[in-house]
Amino acid sequence: MTQQKALIGKRVFDGSGWHEDAAVIFEGGKITGILPVDLLSADMETIEGGEIIAPGFIDLQVNGGGGVLLNEEPTVEGIATICAAHAKFGTTALLPTLITDTFEITSRTVAAGIEAKKQGVAGFLGLHLEGPHLSLARKGAHDPALIRPMEEQDLELILSCGEALDALMVTIAPESVSPEQVNTLARAGITVSLGHTEASYDTARLYATAGARTVTHLFNAMSPLGHREPGMVGAALDTRNLHAGLIADGIHVHPAAMAAALRAKNGPGKIFLVTDAMSPIGTDMTSFTLNGREILRHDGRLTLADGTLAGADIDMAACVRLVHETLDLPLEEALRMASAYPADAVQIADKKGSLKPGFDADFVVLDASLHPQRTWIGGVIVYQA
């Protein structure tokens, strides 16, 4: 029989509100409650936390970390390295993300994801397949030679791993995928995300009706908001059931645009934070390779030789700090954007994203400047500063 443990913090944010001088109680990998420190029983094992205890961060777009890029190492070991790298920054659940690649690499990634789930890799939530079914006109850093329409074998491959993973996200463009294919994926519980597309407002709304649930990296690689044609951006903000990922590094999206989007978003769908991180996170790497092309790291940017942005050089804790400090967003809202909102986007808000009884014991301990000091996944400490 496992013993209940109490992680004590000066302030505990449970996903909805704050508890002062309180402790998160957990046992067997699950949270059992939050109690004031003076109500803890004498026989309970207590652990000193720190300034702030918050729900662990959930990142739905992570291309790499710790020196590993999923495209280059589509293995269980590669997935484990990426998860461990981001745990240092408070991320307790993530979707390793495959950027547009060959059917063979996609198949290997799917197999590795299923095996990582079986092995219980800490922090592994599922996969995000970003492409190859995108728009050439909005390819970004994706290799145009590998972009193509969705075929039956692609659909079958995606469906084959949907039930095996806690979460599976697929970024598609209406230019390369039919509404019927989107509906098939959505009915199987797969999160369909619209991105890398020139889709009009009306087309995007049609695909949301067909089952698309999220939008990939809002503003980037999509038709912009215009006063006569609202485009993909307008549809993302105006469509109630669409959630949208946001790369909050201050480079991909200007802070003023972030603030405007947050004010404009029509809910209940929310804007949530993603890192779009690449292999250099957690390392001192200055360059790496994607699909045989060199990506350069300089001044907080990752770019192709022609200057095209290729992923982001930021971690989730840094994203939280940016939206809180630069946008003057309340801390609790910044934390929700990194936990509760992404959990809702991929339909796991009944077990992750908040510190509630019965939820997974995933939490991060932050210092007063919002830098992670400890990270817990399933009641086990996986990082300590």
Residue, then its C-alpha position, 0 to 999 in steps of 0.5 A: m500500500t502506498q503512502q500519501k505524500a504532501l508537497i508543500g508550497k507557499r502558493v498552490f494554483d489548482g487550475s482555477g484558484w489559489h491556495e495559500d500555505a497549502a499542500v498537494i496530497f498525492e498517492g499512487g500517481k494520483i492527486t487526492g486533494i489540496l489541504p492547508v498545511d496546518l491540517l496535514s496529519a502527522d503520519m503523512e510524508t511531507i515534501e518541501g516544495g517552494e514558492i509556487i506549485a502549479p499544474g504541469f505544463i502540457d505542450l502539444q507541439v514539440n519537434g525536439g529537445g535535448g539534441v534530438l529532432l523527432n524526424e531524425e530519430p523516430t525511436v522510443e529513445g528519441i521520444a524519451t530524450i525529448c520528454a526528459a529535456h522538456a521536463k526541466f522546463g516544467t512540461t509534464a506531458l507533450l506531443p513529440t511532433l513529426i514535421t512533414d516527412t516520408f511515409e516510411i518515417t511517419s510509419r516508424t514514428v507511429a510505431a515508436g509512439i505506440e511502443a513509448k506508450k507501452q513502455g510508459v515513457a515519462g511525459f509522453l502523451g502521444l504524437h502530433l503529425e504536422g503534415p505532410h498533407l499541407s499547402l505548398a503556398r504556406k509550407g513554411a520550413h516544411d520540405p515542399a518535395l514531401i508535401r502531398p494530399m492525404e491518401e488511403q494509406d495515410l488515413e489508415l496509418i493515422l487511424s491505426c494508432g489513434e486508440a493506442l495513444d492518449a492523444l493524437m493530433v494531426t495538422i492538415a490543410p484543406e488543400s490536401v485533405s477532404p472534409e470527409q477524411v477530417n470527419t473520419l479522423a475526428r469520429a475516431g477521437i483524433t484531434v484534427s488541427l488546421g494549419h499551413t493553409e491558405a484556406s478562406y474563412d468559409t472553408a476553415r469554418l466548413y472544416a471545423t464543422a467537419g470535425a477540426r478542433t484546433v488551429t496550429h500556431l496561430f498567425n504563422a503559415m496561414s491566410p491572414l485576417g483581412h477586413r473583407e476576407p477574414g482568412m484562417v486567422g479570422a476563422a480561428l478567432d471567431t469559431r467558438n469550438l476551435h482552439a488555437g496554439l500560439i508560439a509565445d516567443g515574441i518572434h513568431v508573433h508580435p506581442a501586440a498581435m498576441a494580446a489582440a488575439l486573446r481579447a478577440k477569441n470567441g470561446p469556449g475554445k481557447i488559445f493555448l501555448v505551444t513551444d514548437a521547440m526543436s532539438p537545441i532546447g536544453t543544449d548549446m547547439t548552434s545548428f542542426t539538420l531537418n530533411g537534409r537542410e541545415i537549420l541555424r540557431h542565432d539570437g533566439r531564432l531558428t532559421l533556414a539559410d534564407g531566413t525562413l523560421a524553422g521552429a522555435d528556440i523557447d521552452m514552455a516556462a519561458c512562454v508562460r513568463l512572456v505572456h505574463e510579463t510582456l502581455d501583463l496577463p494574470l499569472e493564473e491565466a498564463l498558467r492555464m494557457a500552458s496546462a488546462y487549455p491544451a488539456d481541453a484542446v486534446q480532450i484530456a481535461d478529465k485527468k490532466g491540466s489541473l490539480k484536482p482529486g483523481f487527476d494525474a499527479d503532474f505538477v511543477v514547482l516554480d520560484a518567484s521569477l517563474h523558473p522551474q525548480r522541480t517537476w513531478i510526473g505521475g507522483v515521481i520527481v523527474y527534475q530537480a534544479 
